Amino acid sequence: MSPDTMTASESLSNSYVPLIASIDVGTTSSRVILFNQLGQEVSKHQIEYSTSASKEKFAAAGRRRLSVDVNFGEVREPQPIFSAEGIAIEANEYLEIEDLEIDKFGPTLTFPKPGWVECKPFNILAHVVQCFAANLISVNKVNGNRISNGLPPYRIRSVGIANMRETTLVWSKETGKPVVDYGIVWNDTRTVDIVTEKRNNTPQEYQEHLRSKTGLPLYSTYFSCSKLRWLLDNEPAVKESYERGDLMFGTVDTWLIYHLTSNNAFVSDVTNASRTGFMNLDTLDYDEELLDYWNIDRKKINMPKIVSSSEFYGNFEVPECTRETLTSIAWGILNDFCQRKPSVPIQGCLGDQSASLVGQLAFKPGAAKCTYGTGCFLLYNTGGKKLISKHGALTTFGYWFPHLENEEHAKPHFALEGSVAVAGAVVQWLRDNLRLIPKAEDIGPLACRVPDAGGVVFVPAFSGLFAPYWDADARATIMGMSQHTTSSHIARAAVEGVCFQARAILKAMSSDAFGEGKVDVDFLEEVAEETYEQAPLSTLAVDGGMSRSDEVMQIQADILGPCVKVRRSPTSECTALGAAIAASLANPNREDRVMWKDLKDVKKWVFYGGIDPKEVPEGKIPTPQVKIFSSKSNDKVRRHHWKMWEAAIERSKGWMKSIAEDEELSNGKATLQV
């Protein structure tokens, strides 16, 4: 019995329990999660990518054996795989790790040159299909038990997609296959020469004009525009396809929707399209001036239609090209699923950080979220107001749910975004380089063995400083050590370094949102003596690896102070949940939304377990299924520590530039002496 055929179940009951499937493609893994109305995971399957680095390490190890079993032969030493947060993971029933020994397609993630990061588009598609099949098999088993016990079965009603942004893929309109067998990942830096040349040859006034359209810093290797330009300049096959009008350009969301819909829908939602550098935030469409700036001829390239985050894109269908990657059982179950009536639509799409904002239920203007992964990503919801930051943040879209009845909620919602380059990565460094801790999870307990950092300040700028400082020449520094300093002080200073950077971004964002006419005002401190409700930012919603530590989140709350409470989500999969919410709200008619009816309904079910607090007598309001961390810090001590942090930042800036200038000066003196 297929998990989504209703013949057996209808004989027992006319009802079913609706589920929404979320496809979540990150930098290092692909997963599919099935959510119920409470925002709980009913089923989940994940494939964690191995990398070219893993393959080289495996080969270098000479395939060492740990033991020999008489029945099963030689056993190889397992290679460690780490999540984006630096947590060691092992394969289990719900999590696979790419097997580089048997995968003829090679690793999904590769690093061909220093600073280059590539992904295989076909692998990503195949992994998503495999994860979807695994979930169907799992739900099939569960439904058998539910039906035998007189319970209604589960049924998937729609699909949402969350994906890493900016990653750039190109494929052929004629064949649907990649023109080159790789995509350029968001954190690839090969385009540094392109963006540097653009910056040097563009007047400052014109730079600001273009930035007002995109909301993005023009000269970052981060965004898709320079990546597409590099492919056209360096890959003859891409250039030839472009000249023929055959080239299709898109980010990961576009690639997946194109191949997973029966109508090959060629679309990108606003949260992804706004990261390409080609989209005008005001018109919600591609801008000819921006395309001309990057020397892209709109008539020669196929670009996806820009759509909302929550609407019907097409019905789910498994592409034939993935058949060889599946077992016959999995292929059969997927085919049964695709042939059922009514068809299952793909109707939700969000870039990963926007999906996290939605999954954290940060719907109100002024709400903010922080995801602690390898780095930190902070989004600050500004509602329908587009703000171009004067303090180092960039402007993007949070979401667009056009079918909501409330006119304000139905408008595209803007957000300010800031990134911290190093978060979980500093924990990895403490574990792997300094060997202070055996596991990433030990960082919180070690840091809390001491009440403070003992005067130590750790600026974890291993690859420069991101928002709001934007100094690529900065480097990591540890200051203020003495003979009293212990491993606990260093661990605490490292955690505080991440939390201080998050505070710096939130301070910059609140200044953008509320600082008109006010200079050098710290809005996170200004309202400390006023009522909590008057704060421009009252809650920071958190998720991601480091957020799982109570100790780390308490440190974050103490650094933010009494104006801002830290709220940890009841689900660790906020990104995938955000895509599910987008899919649920896509139906134009409210009565057709089988999971959640509107944003308030989402909060009622996910935070309060289906109970509306307004309908409960006073004093019996259910406790939200979230954990809140409030500051326990002393105002004077907290402000002193912030001044120490700012001083340390100033001493960390310009390190590489200073060295280069010193070397240049030394070389000049040597020449003169000769």
N, C-alpha and C positions, 0 to 999 in steps of 0.2 A: 504493500500500500504506500503510495506516495504521501508525504507529510501534508500535502496541500490539496489532495483530492478529498472531496467531502462525502463520498458515498457511504462509507462505514459510519462516519461520525453523524451524518444526518439521520441515520436510523436510530441513533440514541438521543440526539438533541438537534434542534434547529439553530443552536447558538455555537459560537466559537470564541476563542480568546484571541484578539488581534495582536499581531506583532509587527514591528517595523524593522527591516534589515538595514543596517548601516555599513557601508563600505568605507573603510578608513585606511588610506594609503599614506604612510609617513616616509621619512627619509630612510629609515632602516628596517621597516616592516610593512606588511599588508595584513589587514584583518577584516573580518566580517563579524558583526555582533548583532544579535537579535534582541530587541528591547521590548518589554511589556509596558503597560500604562504607568506603572510605578517608577519607570526609568531604570528597572533592574535588568540585568543580563540574564536572558533565558538560555542562550547558547552563544558560544564564541569560538572562533578558530583563527589562529594567527600563524603567519609564516615570517620568521625573522630572517633577514638577509645575511648570508655570509658575504664576504667581500673579496676582492682581488688580494687584499692584504692577508686575509685568512688563508687563501689558497697558497700564497707564497710561504706563509708560516708553516702550513701543513707539509708542504714539499720539503722545506728546510729541515723539518723535524725528522726527515728520513723515515716517516711512517713508523715511528717507534712503537713497540708493543709493550703493554704493561703485563700481560699474562697470556697464557695459552690454555684453552679449554678443549678437552678431548672430544667433546661433542660438536662444538661450534667453531673450532679452529682458533686462529689468532685474533686477539682483541686489540684494536688500536687505542692509543691514548686519546681521549676526547679533547677537542679544542675548545677553549672557553669562548663564549659569545656573550657580549654585554649589551644591555638595552641602551637607549639614548641617554638615560640618566646614569649610566655606568653601573647598573645592577646586573650581576651575573645571572644568566638565565639558562635553563636546561629544557630540552625537549620533553613534552609530555603528551597526553591524549589531545590537548587543545592547542598545543603550540609545536609547530615544526620549525626546524632550522634547515635552511638550504643545504642539501647534500652536494658538495662540490665534487665528490667522487663519481656520482651517477648522473648529475645534471649536465646534459650535453649542451645546454644553452649558456653555461657559464654563470658566474655570479651576477646578481642583479645590480650590485653597487661596485664600481671600480674606481681606481685612482691612478690613471695612466701616467700622470706627471705631477710634480709638486703643485698643489693648488687646484688641480683638476679633479672634478668629481662627476662621474657619469653613471647613468642608470640605463637598463635595458627595457624599453617600452613593452616588448612582448612578454618579458618575465613578469612585469607588474600586472599586466592583464591576466596572464595565466594564473598567477598567485591569487588574484581576487576571485577568479572562477573556482579554483580549488577550495578556497576558504568558504565560498558560498555553498559548494557541494557538501563540504564537511558539516556545515550547519544544517542543511536539509536532512542529511543522514541522522544527525543527532536528534533533530526535532521529530523525525519519523519514529525513532525508538520511544521518545517521551510520549508522543501521541498515542502509541499503542498501549502504554500503561495507563494513560489518562482515560482513554475510551473504555478499557476493561474495568476501570473503577468508576465509571459513570460520570466522568468529568468531560467538559467540552474540550475539544482539541485546540491546539494553537494553529493559527493561520497567518502567514505573512501577507500583509495588505499593500505595502509600498516599500520603496527603497530610497535611501538617501546616500549621498556621497560626501565625504570630507577628504581633503587631499593636501599634500605639501604644495605650497604655492611657488610661483616663479619658475619652477623647473620647466624647461623648454623642449618640446618635441616637434618633429616635422615628419609628415608622412605623405604618401601619394594618394591623390584623389582617385586615380585610376585603379589602384590595387588595394588601397587601405593599409599597405605595409609601410613601415618606417623607411624613409629615404636613406638614412644612415642608421646603423643598428644601435644607436645610443641617443640618450637625451642628456642635456646639460642641466645638472642639478642646481638648485637655488644657491648653494653656498660655494659653487665653483668660482674661481677668481681669474680665469684665463683672459677675461675681457678687460683687464686693468689698463692695457695700452689704449684700447679703443675709447674708454671713458675718459682717460687722462687727456688724450688728444682733443676730444670733444670739449672738455672743460677749458683747455688752454686756448681754444679757438672760438669761444662763445662769450660775448660781452655779458657782464654781470647782470645788467638790466634785462637782457633777453633770457638769461637763465631763470631769473625770478618769474618772468612771464610764463615760461613753460612749466615751472614748478607749481604755479597757481592752477594750472589745468590738471596736472597729474597728482599733486599732493605728495610727490615722491622726491627724494634727492636725485637729481639727474645723473650724477656721476658716481654711482655705486654699481659694482658688478652684480649686485643682488638681483636686479630685475630682468625681465625677459627681453627687453628691447636690445640690449647690447649682446645678449646671447644669440638672438636671431641674426643680428648683423654679423657676428663672428662666423656662424654657420654658412651664411651666404658668401662671405669673403674667403673661407678656408676649405669648404667642402664642395668640390666640383659637381658632385651628384645633386647637392642641394641647389646650387646655382642653376644647373640645367633644368631641374624640375620647376624652379621659380620662373625661368624664362618661358617655359611651355605653358605656364598657368596651371600646373598640376600640383603645386606645393600646397599642403595643408599645414597650418601652424596652430599650435594649441598648447595649453598646459595640461597637467595630468587629468584634471576633471573632464576636459574636452575629449581627450584620448579615450577615457573610460566610457563616457556617455555615448560617444560615436560608435564604439564597438559593442556595447552592451544593450543597445536599443534596436528594436526591429526596424525602425525607420532611419537608422544611422544618423540620429540627431547630431547636428554640428553646432554646439552651443557652449557658452561659458558664462557662469553667473558673475554678477558684479564684483563679488569679493575676490574672485580670481582675476577677472579681466582688468580690474583696477591696479593689479600688480605687474602688468606687462609694460607699462610706460607708454602705451599707445592710446589709452582711454581718457576721455575728458570727463572729470567728475561731475560736471554740470549737465552735460548732454546725455550721459550714460551710453556713449557710443564712441567709436574710434574717431580720432581727430586727425584730419589731413595734415595739419601743421606739425603734429608730433610724428606722424609717419614720414613726412618729408624730411624732418630733422634727422631721422635715422636712415634716410635714403631708401625707404621702402615704398615700392610702387603698388598701391592698393589694387590696381587692375591685374597685377601678375601673381597675387598671392590670395589664397583662400583663408579667410579669418573667421572664426566662429561668431555666430550671432550672440550679442550680449543680452542676457535674460536675467530675470529675478532669481532669487535663491530658493524659491518655493513655487513651482508650477509644473505642469505636466511636460516632460521632455520626450518621453517615449516609453513603450512597454519593454520590460526586461526580456532579453534574449541572449542565449549563449552563443558566442561567435564560433563558427566551425573551425577557425584556426587554432583554437585551444584544445580541440578534441584529443590530439595525440598526447597531451599532458595529463589526461584523466584516465582513470580506470573505466571499464565498460559499465560498472555499476553506477559510478558517479555521473557519467555521461547520460545514462538512462534516467536517473533521478532528476537531473537538471532539465532534460528534455520534457519529462512529464510535468515539471513545475512550469515550464514556459508555455505548455499547451493548455494549461488549465484555464477555465473561464470563471469569473472575469480575469483578464490578464493583470499582471502585477506591474504597476507603473514605477519608473524612476522619476521622482518628482521633488527631490531635495538636493541642493548642492551648495557647499560652503567651503572656502579655503580653511585650512586647519585652525588657524588662530581665531578666525571669525566663528567657526563652529564651536570652539572652546568657549567663546564669549556667550554664545547662545546656550550651550550645554550647562554653563554656570548660572543660567537664568539672569544674566546681567542686562535686563531689557530696558531699564530706565536710563535716561540721560544722566550722566554723572556716575553711573555704575562702572566698575573697573574689574578686570580679571588679570591674573598673572599665572602663566604656565611655566613651571620649573622643569625644564628638560636639560639637555646639554648646555643650553643657554636659557635665558628667561625671555618670554614674550609677554608684554603688557599691552592690553587694549583698554581704552577709556571711551565709553559710549557718549557721543555728543548729540545723539538724536538726529533730527533733520538738519542740523546746523553743520555746514562744512567749515572747519577751522584749519587754516594753514598755520602750522606751528612756527613760533618765533623762538622756540626753546629747544630745538633739536629733535622733536617728534615728527613722524610722518603722518599723512592723512590717508585714510583708507575707508572701506565700507565694512560695517559690522554685519549687516544682513539686510535683506529686502523681502518682506513677506506681504505681497500686494493684495492678498485676498482677505486679510483681517478686516473686520467690520469697523474697528476704530480707525478713523482717518489718519491720526498721528502715528499709530502703530504700523499702518500699511505703507507708510513712506519709506524710501531707502534710508537706513540709519548709518550715519557716518561714525567713524571712530578715529581717535588719535592712537598711534602705535609707537612703542619704543621697545628696543631690544637690548638685552644684556648678553654680551658675547659668551661669558663663562658663568655657568651656574653649577649644574651637575658635573661639568668637566673639572672643576676645582676639587670636587670630592674624588673623582677618578685619579687626579694628580696626587692627592694626599695618600690614596690607597696604593697606586702603582709605582709612583716615583719615590715618595718619601717613606712608604710602607708604614704609615701611622696607624692605619686601620686595616683589618683583613677583609671587611665587607663594607660597601657603600652605606648600608643601613646603620653602621656603627658610628657615623659621624655625629649624630645628635647626642647620644649618651656621652661620647668623648668630650664634645664641646661644652656640655653642661656639668662637667666635673668641677668647673671653675665658675664663679659668679659673673666674671667679665673677662675680657681679653688681656687684662693686666697691662694695658697701655700699648698693646700690639695692634697695628693696623695692617691688614692684608688687602692690597688692591690687585685682584686677580685678572690683570689685563694681559693675558698671555698672547693675545693677538690684537692688541690695541683696545681702545675704549669705544663702545657704541654710544647710543643716546644716553644722556643729552650732551655728552662731552665731545664725541666724534673726533677722536685723536688716534689715527692709525699708527703714530710713532710712539705711543705710550707702551710700556711694558710692565709686567707684574712686579710688584715690590712688596716686601715685608719690612715694616718700620717699627721702631719703638721696642725692639727686643732688649732684654737684659739677662743677667745670669739667673734671674728669677723665672724666666720664660720656660714653659713646659710644652709638651705636645698638645695638651688640652688648650692652652692659650692660642697656639697656632691654629688648631682646628676651629676654635670659636671665632678667631679673627677671620678665617676663611669663610665661614658661614655668614658672619656679619658683613664681609665684603660683598657678598651676593645681595644681602638684604639692604645694605646701604645704596647699592646701585638701583634696586627696585624703588627705593624711596626717592632717589634723585629723579627718576623718570616720572614718578607720580607728582612730585613737586613741579616739574616742568609742565606736565599736562594740566594741572590745576591752574597754573599761571596762564596758560594759553586760554583756558575756558573762562577764567574769572578775573584775570589780571589786567584788564583794559584800564590804562591810566595809572596803574600801580607799578612801581619799580622795586625790584628786589624784595618782594613780599613772599614769605614762606607760608603758603596757605595751609599746610599741614600743621603748622604751629600757631598761626594767627588766631584760630578759633578754639584753641585749647581751653581758654577760660570762658568760652561761650557755650551755648547748648550744643549737644552732639548733632542735632538735626540741622544746624546752621552750616555745618561743614560742607564745602564744595564736593568732597569725596568722603563718604561715610563708611563704605565697605569695600574691601578688596577680596574678591572671590579667587580662590587658589586651587590649582590642580597640578598634576605632574609629580615626578619622582620625589623631589625634596619635600613637597607638601605633605607627604605621608608621615613625616617625622613631626611628632608633637613638639619636640624640643626646638626644632628649626623654626616652626611656625610661631612659637612663642617668642623666639628671638626677633622674628620679623615684626610681630605685633609691638614688641617693646621699642624697636627702632622707629616704627611709624608713629607711635605715640597715641594718646587717648582719642584723637579725632577720628581715627580709622580703625575699624575692627576687621580682623582677618577671618574669612568664612571659607571653610573647607567643604567641598561638595560631597554629598553622600555617595556619589559614583566616582570611581577613578578614571572612567572613560568619558570625560566631558566632551571631548572632540567628537566621538562617534554619536553620543547622545544629541549633540547639537544638530547633526545631519538628520537624525531621526525626527527631531522636532520640526525641522524644515520640511521634511517629507509629509509629516502629519498635517501641517497647516496649508498644504497646497491646493486642496479642493476648494473651488469657488463657493460652494454651498456649505454652510456650517454643519448642516445635518449629515453631510457625507463624510465628515472628518471622524473616523472611527476610533482614534486614539485620544487625541487632545483637541479641544474645540478652539481654544485661543491661548494667549500667553498666561492669563490668570489660571486657566485650567491646567496648564503644564505645571505651574508652581504648586497648585493644590495637590496634584498627584505625586509629583516628584519630591517636594519638600514636606508635605503633610500627610502623605499616605492616602490621599483621596478625600480627606476631610476639609471642608471649607472653614477656616478659622472664624469667619464672620457669622457662621451658622451655629457656633458652639457657645454655650453660656459663658459669661465672663469668669475667668479663673479656671476654666477647663479647656482652654485652647491647647491643642496638641503641640508638643515640642517639635520644631522642625528637625528633619533627619539630616542635620548638618552639625558641624562642630565650629564654635566661635572662639577665637582667641582675642583677648583684649589686653591692652598694654598694662604692664605692672611696673613700668619704668618711672623713675623720678625725673621730673621736668628738667631740673638743673643738670643732672648727670647725662640725660639723653641729649640735651643740646650741646653739652661739652663734647660728647662722643661724635656728634655730627660735625662740629668744627674740626676735630681731629681728622675725620674722614676727608673733609674738603681740603685740608692742608696736605694730606697724603696724596690726593688726586693731583694737586698742582705739582708735587714733586715727581709724580710718575709720568707726567705729560712730556712729549717731545724727546723721549730718551733716544730713539733710533736716529732722529734728526740731529740731535746734539753730537752723537758719535760720528755721524757722517760729516758734519761740519768740522769736527776736530781732526778727523782723518784728512779732509781736504786741506785744512790749514797746515797740518804737519807735512803733507806731501808738497805743498807750496814752499814751505821753508826749506825742505830738503832740496828742491829744485834750485832755489836761490843760492844755497850753499855750494852746490855743484857749479 
